[in-house]
């Protein structure tokens, strides 16, 4: 079993992605930009390619190099990230860019171990950058690669216990030549041919050697343990507006969910609803219905309280109407705003 068939397939069928250097361009001598590979890999964590493309283009237009990103205002980067989720990634993005500029002269280290010492870069991301950007023979294993390996070797042990075995299989196939293209090829195969449902085995370059296809078990793999039911948490959000259009926003703590992002004042999110304390004295009116949002580990249900306030009433800092852009808010905060707007 070798990688030749897959690389031949990739040369013909590689996806066109804004951060990728195509196989033909690689042959012509174009090298991948480590900054673009790093940025795309951070964005792609827990997120789909389709969702990332527009964000990637927006980021690289605003900050074309890691030096540009390192010099950016935190608030601007967090606003540009809004809606992409998992906001710790954006905070670590800035930290990492600044470390690269301050300690590495604005150049990404090519060594996987050095990459993994940078903020926000773990084992998978360091392997992906080293392989794709620097063509090092590192083993790159994401969800697509796990699925391909489980089927190729007909492995029925469930995830996540099977991760070690699947990584070993992937390592055994990683070639010394063109490892960067190979890593992208396996991911493309999983994304376009060896898909979670209804894999298109007849089109697969590994059709003849796939053990699960021969056994008729491809559609069943990879096996996964039953999902644990997500708990539901409850809370209250407060949307206060002045007659001049200014709104009362707060910056969430750096640590924790939605850390460092702007949002509406409100209660803690608990599995048992708490009595909420409004941020200011006002005639609060509850908007009909509730905001529902799902995070990775829980479902959220929020009451939304709305109030119109007079300018001199509070010493709280309001955000002027001309500086308020709902699109800069995280998705759940945009949902709250939409419900509040419907109430007025």
C-alpha positions in Angstrom: 0.0 0.0 0.0 1.5 3.4 -1.0 0.6 7.0 -1.7 1.3 7.1 -5.4 -2.3 6.5 -6.5 -3.6 9.1 -4.1 -1.1 11.8 -5.2 -1.9 11.1 -8.9 -5.6 11.6 -8.0 -4.8 14.8 -6.1 -2.8 16.2 -9.1 -6.0 16.1 -11.1 -8.7 16.7 -8.5 -7.2 19.0 -5.8 -9.7 21.5 -4.4 -9.1 25.1 -5.1 -8.8 26.8 -1.8 -7.7 30.4 -1.2 -4.8 29.4 1.1 -3.6 26.5 -1.0 -0.9 26.3 -3.6 -2.1 23.9 -6.3 0.0 20.8 -7.3 0.7 22.5 -10.7 1.9 25.7 -9.0 4.1 23.6 -6.7 5.7 22.0 -9.6 6.3 25.4 -11.1 8.2 26.5 -8.0 5.6 28.4 -6.0 5.9 27.7 -2.3 3.1 27.9 0.3 3.0 30.9 2.5 3.3 29.7 6.1 1.2 32.6 7.3 -1.7 31.7 5.1 -1.4 28.0 6.0 -1.3 28.8 9.8 -4.3 31.2 9.5 -6.4 28.7 7.6 -5.6 25.9 10.0 -6.5 28.0 13.0 -9.8 29.0 11.4 -10.6 25.5 10.3 -10.5 24.1 13.8 -14.0 23.0 14.7 -15.2 24.8 11.5 -16.0 23.9 7.9 -14.1 24.9 4.8 -17.3 26.6 3.5 -17.6 28.7 6.6 -14.0 29.7 6.7 -13.4 30.9 3.1 -15.0 34.3 3.5 -13.3 34.9 6.9 -10.0 33.9 5.5 -10.3 36.4 2.5 -11.4 39.2 4.9 -8.5 38.6 7.2 -5.8 38.4 4.5 -7.2 41.5 2.9 -7.0 43.4 6.2 -3.8 41.8 7.4 -1.8 40.4 4.5 1.2 39.3 6.6 1.8 38.0 10.1 3.6 41.4 10.8 0.4 43.2 9.9 -1.7 40.9 12.1 0.6 41.3 15.0 0.2 45.1 14.8 -3.6 45.0 14.6 -5.9 46.3 17.3 -7.3 43.5 19.4 -10.9 44.8 19.0 -10.6 44.9 15.2 -9.4 41.3 15.1 -12.1 40.1 17.5 -14.7 41.9 15.4 -13.5 40.4 12.2 -13.7 37.0 13.8 -17.2 37.5 15.1 -19.5 34.7 14.0 -16.7 32.2 13.4 -17.0 30.9 17.0 -14.5 29.4 19.4 -13.2 32.8 20.3 -10.1 31.6 22.1 -8.7 30.9 18.7 -8.8 34.6 17.8 -7.1 35.6 21.1 -4.4 33.0 20.5 -4.1 34.1 16.9 -3.0 37.5 18.0 -0.7 36.1 20.7 0.9 33.8 18.3 1.4 36.5 15.6 3.1 38.8 18.2 5.4 36.0 19.4 6.4 35.3 15.8 7.3 38.9 15.2 8.9 39.5 18.6 10.8 36.2 19.0 11.2 34.8 15.4 11.8 37.9 13.3 8.4 37.6 11.7 9.2 34.2 10.2 7.4 31.0 11.1 9.7 28.3 12.5 9.8 25.3 10.2 10.3 22.8 13.0 7.2 21.0 14.3 8.4 21.2 17.9 9.1 24.9 17.6 5.7 25.5 16.0 3.9 23.6 18.8 5.5 25.9 21.4 3.6 28.9 19.9 0.3 30.0 21.4 -2.8 28.2 20.0 -0.8 25.6 18.0 -1.3 22.0 19.2 -0.1 18.6 17.8 -2.4 18.6 14.8 -1.9 22.2 13.7 1.9 22.0 14.1 2.0 18.8 12.0 -0.2 20.4 9.3 1.9 23.6 9.1 5.2 21.7 9.0 3.8 19.3 6.3 1.9 21.8 4.1 4.0 24.9 4.5 7.5 23.3 4.8 7.0 19.9 3.1 8.1 18.0 6.2 7.1 14.3 6.5 4.7 14.8 9.4 1.6 12.8 10.1 -1.5 15.0 9.7 -4.7 13.5 11.1 -8.0 15.4 11.1 -11.5 14.0 11.0 -11.3 13.4 7.3 -8.1 11.5 7.7 -9.5 9.4 10.5 -12.4 8.4 8.4 -10.3 7.4 5.4 -7.9 5.4 7.5 -10.7 3.6 9.4 -12.2 2.5 6.1 -8.9 1.8 4.3 -7.9 -0.6 7.1 -11.5 -1.7 8.1 -10.9 -0.6 11.7 -14.0 -1.1 13.9 -12.7 0.2 17.2 -14.7 3.3 18.1 -13.4 6.9 18.3 -11.9 8.4 20.3 -10.2 5.2 21.5 -9.1 4.4 17.9 -7.2 7.7 17.4 -3.8 6.1 18.2 -4.3 3.2 15.8 -5.6 5.5 13.0 -2.6 7.9 13.5 -0.2 4.9 13.2 -1.9 3.9 10.0 -1.7 7.4 8.6 2.0 7.6 9.6 2.7 4.4 7.7 1.4 5.9 4.5 3.0 9.3 4.8 5.6 9.5 2.0 9.0 11.1 2.2 8.4 12.8 -1.2 5.6 15.4 -1.4 4.3 15.0 2.2 2.6 18.3 2.1 0.6 17.4 -1.0 -0.1 14.0 0.4 -1.5 15.5 3.7 -3.9 17.7 1.7 -4.7 14.8 -0.7 -6.0 12.6 2.2 -8.1 15.5 3.6 -9.5 16.2 0.1 -10.3 12.5 -0.4 -12.2 12.5 2.9 -14.0 15.7 2.1 -15.1 14.9 -1.5 -15.0 11.1 -2.0 -14.7 9.2 1.3 -17.5 11.3 2.8 -19.3 10.5 6.1 -22.4 9.3 4.3 -22.7 7.5 1.0 -18.9 7.3 0.2 -18.3 7.3 -3.6 -16.1 4.2 -3.6 -16.1 3.8 -7.4 -14.3 7.1 -7.8 -11.7 6.5 -5.0 -8.1 6.1 -6.0 -7.7 3.6 -3.2 -10.7 1.6 -4.4 -8.8 -1.6 -5.0 -7.0 -1.7 -1.7 -9.7 -0.5 0.7 -10.4 -3.2 3.2 -13.8 -1.8 4.3 -15.0 -1.5 0.7 -14.1 -5.2 0.2 -15.9 -6.1 3.4 -18.9 -3.9 2.6 -18.5 -1.9 5.9 -17.3 1.4 4.5 -20.6 3.3 5.3 -20.4 2.1 8.9 -17.0 3.5 9.6 -15.5 5.1 11.6 -17.4 3.8 14.6 -18.1 6.3 17.4 -19.2 6.0 21.0 -22.7 7.2 21.6 -22.9 11.0 22.1 -23.5 12.3 25.6 -26.6 14.3 25.8 -25.9 18.0 26.1 -27.2 19.9 29.1 -29.3 23.0 28.8 -28.3 26.2 30.5 -30.5 29.3 31.2 -29.8 32.9 31.5 -31.0 36.5 31.0 -29.6 39.2 28.7 -30.3 42.9 29.0 -30.4 45.3 26.0 -30.5 48.9 27.0 -30.8 51.7 24.4 -30.8 55.5 24.6 -32.9 57.7 22.5 -29.8 58.7 20.5 -29.3 55.0 19.5 -26.4 54.3 21.8 -26.5 50.8 23.4 -25.1 49.3 26.6 -22.4 46.7 25.8 -19.8 45.1 27.9 -16.6 43.3 27.1 -16.6 39.8 28.4 -13.7 38.5 30.5 -10.6 37.3 28.6 -11.0 33.8 29.9 -14.0 31.6 29.3 -16.7 31.3 26.7 -16.7 34.2 24.2 -13.7 35.6 26.0 -12.8 39.1 25.1 -15.8 39.6 22.9 -18.4 42.4 23.2 -21.8 41.3 24.4 -24.9 42.3 26.3 -24.9 42.5 30.1 -26.6 39.5 31.7 -26.7 36.8 34.2 -24.5 33.7 34.4 -25.6 30.8 32.3 -26.6 28.0 34.6 -28.5 24.7 34.4 -30.8 26.0 37.1 -32.2 29.5 36.2 -31.0 32.3 38.5 -32.7 35.5 39.6 -31.0 38.0 37.3 -29.9 41.5 38.4 -30.3 44.2 35.7 -27.1 46.2 35.0 -28.9 49.5 35.5 -32.2 50.7 36.9 -34.8 51.0 34.1 -38.3 49.9 33.1 -37.3 46.5 31.7 -39.7 44.7 29.4 -39.3 41.0 28.5 -39.3 40.3 24.8 -41.6 37.5 23.7 -40.0 34.1 23.2 -36.4 33.3 24.0 -33.1 33.1 22.3 -31.8 29.6 21.7 -28.2 28.8 20.8 -26.1 25.7 20.9 -22.4 25.6 21.9 -20.1 22.6 21.8 -21.0 21.4 25.2 -24.4 22.7 26.0 -27.6 24.3 24.7 -28.4 27.8 25.9 -31.8 29.4 26.4 -32.0 33.1 27.2 -34.7 35.6 28.3 -34.2 39.0 26.7 -35.0 42.1 28.6 -35.3 45.4 26.8 -35.3 49.0 28.1 -35.2 52.5 26.7 -33.1 54.8 29.0 -32.4 58.5 29.3 -28.8 59.7 28.6 -28.0 61.1 32.0 -29.5 58.2 33.9 -26.4 56.1 34.4 -22.6 56.3 34.5 -22.3 53.1 32.5 -20.4 53.5 29.2 -22.7 53.3 26.2 -21.5 52.6 22.7 -22.5 55.3 20.3 -24.9 54.3 17.5 -22.3 55.1 14.9 -19.8 52.8 16.5 -22.2 49.9 17.0 -22.0 47.2 14.4 -24.2 44.2 15.2 -22.1 42.1 12.7 -19.1 42.5 15.1 -21.0 40.6 17.8 -20.8 36.8 18.4 -23.7 34.9 16.9 -25.6 34.5 20.2 -25.3 38.2 20.9 -26.6 39.0 17.4 -29.6 36.7 18.1 -30.3 38.7 21.3 -30.1 42.0 19.4 -32.5 40.7 16.7 -35.0 39.8 19.4 -34.6 43.1 21.1 -35.1 45.0 17.8 -38.3 43.1 17.2 -39.6 44.2 20.6 -39.4 47.9 19.6 
